[in-house]
Amino acid sequence: MNRLLFRQARLLDAESGLDKCGDLLVEGDRVAAVGGDLAAAARDGETIDAGGLCLAPGLVDMRVQLREPGAEHMESIETAGRAAAAGGVTTMVALPNTDPPVDDVSVVEFLARRAREVKLSKVHTYAAATKALGGRDLTEMGLLSANGALGFTDGVQAVADALVMRRVLAYARTFDLLVLQHPEEPSLARAGEVTEGETATRLGLPAITPMAEVIMIERDLRLVEITGGRYHVAHVSTAAGVDAVRRAKAQGLPVTCDTAPPYFALNETAIGDYRTFAKLSPPLRSEWDRRAVVEGLRDGTIDAIASDHAPWDQDSKRLPFSSAAYGIVGLETLLPLSLELYHNGHLGLLELIRRLTANPARILRLPVGRLAPGAPADLVLFDPDLSWRISTDDFRSKSKNAPFDGRPVQGRVRRTIVDGRTIFRADG
């Protein structure tokens, strides 16, 4: 049995509240022991002197677009796996908007088989809530779940029809399944490309009212009251959206939500003079909304941080603003951008790790995201204070569409482990 011993690491486990210096022993694909001096227990195997670096569960990224099958020239499971490994992400969950979409058991099985072949970060998938992501006929949710689908969503578009969404939630409730929603009222979102405000006016770009987000969330919350279905709001980006989720949680509704680094690290001014690399859906918001997202993370309203990884090739992004695709890559910058919340005093390090590991694992009901004997040996060793500058040229992702190129950050992954296997080791 392979053994791996980490010596003198700062052990971080949000699930147990562990934050102290000690050793961690891996035997095979499992954590064997945590804490104290484990040198005597290690016997043979590799020893890593962590020298006080942080050792945490591998990051659980609950919102990733993989592009395979159908658009492997933008991203494949292998290139996404390499990007995830460099970013400390050991588990990622893919959206179903591939070609063909994940609305059939055969596509779920294909993704699982490809992930086993690649042997990098673990790959799970959501399935489509409606057939062909068309927003009308429901998929076989029970069968898809039994074959590995972790939740149901129409990906980068909302389920627009209220009656269809009610049926989705009711069907999901029967099997206790998770339903995820892209929170934009489609008829309002179609009207624009950037958030309504000063930047849209100055650039002469068609605008989307921020109310498009909360209108969709509030509608769905009423449907959750009727059905009792488990409901998750993806990439919440507005003050009103955060407040709606906060009130729903206070009511005791089965509601969770996540956000992504652009919504707490950037505001609408990042668009600058028509920078398509900052064109997202939902769009970048006002500074007021950005601060509300930070507060939602701080007070626990926002449960998780996801990368919202959306790879696009140059032909899809280097276009006039109105013609460019929505989305940015984010696997390799998830940790350093999230660490800005820690360095700026908004979240303690353990609470930040909770939103990147234990919370998404809990929402998805995956047995990962913790440091405990018997847990999967999915680990990330990182230096929280190391200063560096993001360079998209160095990304392992096939696509380089990110507005963070040249941004100075603190915190870098030194080693990533999946099931006891090292899948990434930093140079030097």
C-alpha positions in Angstrom: 0.0 0.0 0.0 1.3 3.4 -1.0 1.9 5.7 1.9 2.3 9.5 1.9 3.1 11.5 5.0 2.8 15.3 5.3 4.9 16.7 8.1 4.3 19.9 9.9 1.4 21.2 7.8 -1.2 23.7 8.9 -4.2 21.4 8.8 -7.5 23.0 7.7 -10.8 21.1 8.0 -13.9 23.2 8.2 -16.1 20.2 8.9 -14.4 19.5 12.3 -13.1 23.1 12.9 -9.5 21.8 12.7 -6.9 24.6 12.3 -3.6 23.5 13.8 -0.1 22.4 12.8 0.5 18.7 12.6 1.0 15.7 10.4 -1.4 13.9 8.0 -0.9 10.3 6.8 -2.3 8.9 3.6 -2.5 5.1 3.0 -3.7 4.0 -0.4 -6.6 6.2 -1.5 -7.7 7.2 2.0 -6.6 9.5 4.9 -5.3 7.2 7.6 -4.5 9.6 10.4 -4.7 13.4 11.1 -2.9 15.5 13.6 0.0 15.1 16.0 3.4 13.5 15.2 2.8 10.6 12.8 6.4 10.0 11.8 6.5 6.6 13.6 3.3 5.5 12.0 4.4 6.2 8.4 7.1 3.6 8.1 7.9 3.5 4.4 6.5 5.7 1.7 7.0 9.3 0.6 7.4 12.1 3.2 6.6 15.7 2.4 7.9 18.4 4.7 5.1 21.0 4.4 7.0 23.6 6.4 3.8 25.2 7.7 2.0 25.4 4.4 -1.7 24.9 4.5 -3.1 21.4 3.9 -6.8 21.3 3.2 -9.3 19.0 1.5 -9.2 19.4 -2.3 -11.5 22.1 -3.6 -15.0 21.0 -4.7 -16.0 23.1 -7.7 -19.8 22.7 -8.3 -20.1 24.7 -11.5 -17.9 23.9 -14.5 -18.4 23.7 -18.3 -16.3 21.0 -19.8 -17.2 21.3 -23.6 -16.7 17.6 -24.0 -18.5 16.0 -25.8 -19.0 18.4 -28.8 -16.6 21.2 -28.5 -13.3 19.7 -27.4 -11.3 22.4 -29.3 -12.3 24.7 -26.5 -11.8 22.4 -23.6 -11.7 18.6 -23.0 -12.0 16.6 -19.8 -8.2 16.1 -19.9 -7.3 19.8 -20.3 -9.9 20.8 -17.7 -8.5 18.1 -15.4 -5.0 19.6 -15.7 -6.3 23.1 -15.1 -8.3 21.9 -12.1 -5.3 20.1 -10.7 -3.2 23.2 -10.9 -5.9 25.1 -9.2 -6.3 22.6 -6.3 -9.7 21.4 -7.5 -10.0 17.7 -6.9 -13.8 17.4 -7.6 -15.7 19.2 -10.3 -19.3 19.0 -11.4 -20.1 19.7 -15.1 -23.1 21.5 -16.5 -25.2 19.6 -19.0 -24.9 22.0 -21.9 -22.7 19.8 -24.1 -23.4 18.5 -27.6 -25.3 16.2 -27.2 -26.6 17.6 -23.9 -26.6 15.5 -20.7 -30.2 14.4 -20.9 -29.6 10.7 -21.4 -27.9 8.0 -19.3 -25.5 7.3 -22.2 -23.9 10.8 -21.9 -23.6 10.5 -18.1 -21.8 7.1 -18.6 -19.6 8.6 -21.3 -18.4 11.4 -19.0 -17.7 9.0 -16.1 -15.8 6.7 -18.4 -13.7 9.6 -19.8 -12.9 10.8 -16.3 -11.7 7.3 -15.3 -9.5 7.2 -18.4 -7.9 10.7 -17.8 -7.3 10.0 -14.0 -7.0 13.6 -13.0 -9.6 15.5 -10.9 -12.8 13.7 -10.2 -15.6 14.6 -12.6 -19.3 14.4 -11.8 -22.1 15.9 -13.9 -25.5 17.4 -13.6 -28.2 16.3 -16.0 -30.6 18.5 -17.9 -33.9 19.3 -16.2 -35.7 19.3 -19.5 -35.0 17.3 -22.7 -32.5 19.0 -25.0 -32.4 21.9 -22.5 -35.6 23.0 -24.3 -37.5 24.1 -21.2 -40.6 22.0 -21.9 -40.5 18.2 -21.4 -38.9 16.8 -18.3 -36.0 14.3 -18.4 -36.0 10.9 -16.7 -34.6 12.4 -13.5 -34.9 9.3 -11.3 -33.1 7.2 -13.9 -30.4 9.8 -14.5 -29.8 10.2 -10.8 -29.5 6.4 -10.3 -26.8 6.5 -12.9 -24.8 9.3 -11.3 -26.3 12.7 -12.1 -25.9 14.9 -9.0 -28.6 17.4 -9.8 -30.8 18.9 -12.5 -30.5 22.2 -14.3 -30.8 23.6 -17.8 -27.3 25.0 -17.4 -26.6 28.5 -18.6 -30.3 29.2 -19.2 -33.2 29.4 -16.8 -36.2 27.1 -16.9 -38.5 30.0 -18.0 -42.0 28.4 -17.8 -43.3 28.5 -14.2 -45.4 25.4 -14.7 -42.5 23.4 -16.0 -40.3 24.5 -13.1 -43.0 23.5 -10.7 -43.1 20.0 -12.3 -39.3 19.8 -12.2 -39.3 20.7 -8.4 -42.1 18.3 -7.7 -40.5 15.4 -9.6 -37.2 16.1 -7.9 -38.9 16.2 -4.5 -40.2 12.6 -5.1 -36.6 11.4 -5.3 -35.1 14.0 -3.0 -33.0 15.4 -5.8 -31.3 18.8 -6.2 -32.5 21.4 -8.7 -30.2 24.2 -9.8 -31.3 27.4 -11.5 -29.6 30.1 -13.6 -31.2 33.1 -11.9 -32.3 35.4 -14.8 -35.8 36.0 -16.0 -35.2 35.3 -19.7 -37.5 37.9 -21.3 -35.7 40.6 -19.3 -32.2 39.1 -19.8 -32.7 38.9 -23.6 -33.0 42.6 -23.6 -29.4 43.4 -22.8 -25.8 42.3 -22.4 -24.5 44.2 -19.4 -26.0 45.3 -16.1 -28.2 48.4 -16.1 -26.3 51.5 -14.9 -23.6 54.0 -15.6 -21.3 51.7 -17.5 -24.1 50.5 -19.9 -25.1 54.1 -20.5 -21.6 55.3 -21.1 -20.8 52.5 -23.6 -24.2 52.6 -25.3 -24.7 48.9 -24.6 -28.2 47.3 -24.1 -28.7 46.7 -20.4 -30.3 44.0 -18.2 -32.0 45.2 -15.1 -30.6 43.6 -11.9 -34.2 42.8 -11.0 -34.1 40.0 -13.6 -32.2 38.0 -11.1 -34.4 38.5 -8.1 -37.6 38.1 -10.1 -36.6 34.6 -11.1 -35.4 33.7 -7.6 -38.6 35.0 -6.0 -40.7 33.0 -8.4 -38.9 29.8 -7.8 -39.0 30.3 -4.0 -42.7 30.4 -4.2 -42.6 27.1 -6.2 -40.3 25.7 -3.5 -42.9 26.5 -0.9 -45.5 24.6 -2.9 -43.4 21.5 -3.7 -40.7 21.3 -1.0 -38.0 20.6 -3.6 -34.3 21.1 -2.9 -33.4 24.3 -4.8 -30.0 25.9 -5.5 -29.4 29.3 -6.9 -26.3 29.4 -9.1 -23.9 32.4 -9.3 -25.9 34.9 -7.3 -24.7 38.4 -8.2 -27.0 41.1 -6.8 -27.9 42.5 -3.5 -31.6 41.8 -4.1 -30.8 38.1 -5.0 -28.7 37.7 -1.8 -31.5 39.2 0.3 -34.1 36.9 -1.3 -32.1 33.8 -0.4 -31.4 35.1 3.1 -35.1 35.5 3.7 -35.9 32.1 2.3 -33.3 30.5 4.6 -34.8 32.3 7.6 -38.2 30.7 6.6 -36.6 27.3 6.7 -36.9 26.6 3.0 -34.5 24.0 1.5 -32.6 26.6 -0.4 -28.8 27.0 -1.0 -26.8 29.2 -3.3 -23.3 29.9 -4.7 -21.4 32.7 -6.3 -18.2 32.9 -8.4 -15.1 35.0 -8.0 -16.0 37.6 -10.7 -19.0 38.7 -8.6 -16.9 39.5 -5.5 -13.6 40.4 -7.2 -14.9 42.7 -10.0 -17.6 45.1 -10.8 -19.1 46.5 -14.0 -16.2 48.8 -14.6 -14.0 45.8 -15.5 -15.8 46.0 -18.9 -13.7 49.1 -19.5 -13.9 49.9 -23.2 -15.8 46.9 -24.5 -13.6 44.2 -23.0 -15.4 41.0 -24.1 -13.3 38.9 -21.6 -15.4 40.6 -18.9 -18.7 39.7 -20.6 -20.5 37.2 -18.3 -24.0 35.9 -17.6 -25.2 37.1 -15.2 -23.3 40.3 -16.0 -20.8 42.0 -13.7 -22.8 44.2 -11.4 -22.4 47.5 -9.5 -20.0 48.1 -6.7 -23.0 48.0 -4.3 -24.0 44.6 -5.5 -20.4 43.4 -5.3 -20.2 44.4 -1.7 -23.6 42.7 -1.0 -22.1 39.5 -2.4 -19.1 39.8 -0.1 -21.5 40.3 2.8 -23.6 37.3 1.8 -20.4 35.2 1.9 -19.4 36.6 5.2 -22.7 36.0 7.0 -23.2 32.5 5.4 -26.1 33.3 3.2 -24.0 32.3 0.2 -23.0 28.7 0.9 -20.3 28.0 -1.7 -17.9 29.5 -4.2 -17.7 27.9 -7.7 -15.3 28.8 -10.5 -18.1 29.1 -13.1 -15.5 27.9 -15.6 -16.7 28.7 -19.1 -14.0 28.2 -21.7 -14.3 29.9 -25.1 -11.9 30.0 -28.0 -10.5 33.3 -29.5 -13.1 33.2 -32.3 -15.9 33.3 -29.7 -14.5 36.2 -27.6 -12.5 38.5 -29.8 -15.6 39.9 -31.5 -17.7 43.1 -31.2 -19.2 43.1 -27.7 -22.7 42.2 -28.8 -21.5 39.2 -30.7 -19.1 37.8 -28.1 -19.9 34.8 -26.0 -20.6 35.0 -22.3 -18.3 33.5 -19.7 -14.7 33.2 -18.5 -12.3 30.4 -17.4 -11.8 30.0 -13.7 -10.4 26.7 -12.5 -6.9 27.9 -12.1 -7.8 31.2 -10.4 -10.5 29.9 -8.1 -8.3 29.6 -5.0 -6.1 32.8 -5.3 -9.1 35.0 -6.1 -11.1 33.5 -3.3 -8.2 34.1 -0.9 -8.7 37.8 -1.5 -11.7 37.5 0.9 -9.3 36.2 3.6 -6.5 38.7 2.9 -9.0 41.6 2.9 -10.5 40.5 6.3 -13.9 39.4 5.1 -13.6 35.7 6.0 -11.4 33.7 8.2 -9.3 31.1 6.4 -11.3 28.2 7.8 -14.6 29.8 6.8 -13.2 30.4 3.3 -12.1 26.8 3.0 -15.6 25.7 4.1 -17.2 27.5 1.1 -14.8 25.8 -1.2 -14.9 22.3 0.2 -17.3 21.1 2.9 -20.3 23.2 1.9 -20.4 22.3 -1.8 -19.8 18.6 -0.8 -22.7 18.8 1.6 -25.0 20.4 -1.0 -24.0 17.7 -3.6 -24.0 14.9 -1.0 -20.5 13.8 -1.9 -18.2 12.1 0.6 -15.4 14.5 0.0 -14.4 17.9 1.4 -13.0 16.9 4.8 -9.8 15.8 6.5 -10.7 12.8 8.6 -9.5 9.2 8.9 -11.3 7.1 6.3 -12.0 10.1 4.1 -10.9 10.1 0.4 -7.3 11.3 0.1 -8.2 14.4 -2.0 -5.9 17.1 -0.8 -4.5 20.5 -1.7 -1.3 21.9 -0.2 -1.0 25.6 -0.7 0.9 28.7 0.4 -1.8 31.3 1.3 0.6 34.2 1.3 2.8 33.6 -1.8 2.5 36.7 -4.1 2.3 36.2 -7.9 0.7 37.7 -10.9 -1.9 35.8 -13.0 -0.8 35.1 -16.5 -3.4 33.6 -18.9 -0.5 32.5 -21.1 0.4 30.0 -18.4 -3.0 28.5 -18.1 -3.4 24.8 -18.7 -6.9 25.2 -20.0 -7.2 25.2 -23.8 -9.0 28.6 -23.5 -7.6 31.8 -22.1 -10.7 34.0 -21.8 -10.2 35.6 -18.4 -10.3 39.3 -17.3 -7.8 38.7 -14.6 -4.7 38.6 -16.8 -1.9 40.5 -15.0 -3.8 40.8 -11.7 -1.6 40.5 -8.6 -2.8 37.9 -6.1 -1.7 36.0 -3.0 -1.9 32.3 -2.5 -0.7 29.5 -4.8 -1.2 25.7 -5.0 2.0 23.7 -4.4 0.6 20.1 -4.7 -2.7 18.5 -5.5 -3.6 14.9 -4.5 -6.6 12.8 -5.7 -7.2 9.4 -4.1 -3.6 9.4 -2.8 -2.1 10.1 -6.2 -0.2 13.4 -6.9 -1.8 14.9 -10.0 -0.1 18.3 -9.7 3.2 19.4 -8.2 4.4 23.1 -8.5 7.9 23.7 -9.9 10.5 24.9 -7.4 
